[in-house]
Amino acid sequence: MDPTTWPWNLPQSVPLSLRDLIGRPVRTVRPGDVITLEYIAGRVTFFLDDAGLVADIGFEPEEPATRSA
């Protein structure tokens, strides 16, 4: 799978500091939640574990990735 197509190119695309997250759209995803495929540029997704702690962070780049034919 090409890491630039879905959904994030980690860890390179994750902001380097919490300050970089200020003002960005955010969503949280708990185990078992359905994740929509809508793309929102700059959105940060916090993936929580069963205890509600952050297990992973996803970051959608400012520009959507394109698929190669």
N, C-alpha and C positions, 0 to 999 in steps of 0.2 A: 504494500500500500504506500502510495506517495504521501508523506507526512504533511505536505502543503495543501492537501485537498480537504481533509476532514479530521477532526474539527479544529485542532490546533497543532501547531508545530512546537512541541515542548522539548526541552525547556527554553529554547531560544526566544520564543514569543512571549514568555511571561515577564511582566514588568520586574525590574530589579529591586524596587523598594515599595513599601506600602504607600508612600507619598504619590507614586505613579498611579495608584488606584482611585485617588480622589476625583470625583466628578464623573466617573465611568458608570455605565449601567452595570448592575450586578444581579446575579441570581444564585440561589442555593439549590443544590440537588442532594436529596437524601437517598439512601439505599431503597431501591424499588420504585423511585419516581420515574415518570416518563419524561424523556428529554426531547423537546421539540427540535426540529431541524432548521428553524428560522435563524437567519444570520443577523446579528446586530453588531455593527462595527465597534470595536473597542470594549465589548462586554466581557466582564470577568465572571466566571462560574466557579463557585466554591462547592466542591464535592465533599459532603459530610459523611462520616462513618456512623455506625449504629449508636454511638454515644453522643453524636452531634458535634464531634470535633472535625476540623478541616483535615481531610485525608489527601486532597489534591486540589490544584487550582488550574483552571483552563482560561485562556485568554484569546479572544477573537481579534485578529489583527484589524487595523484601521481599514485596510483594503481587502475585499474578499479574495481568497485564493481562486485560481482558475484551474480547471482540469486540463491535462494534456490529452490530445486526441491520439 
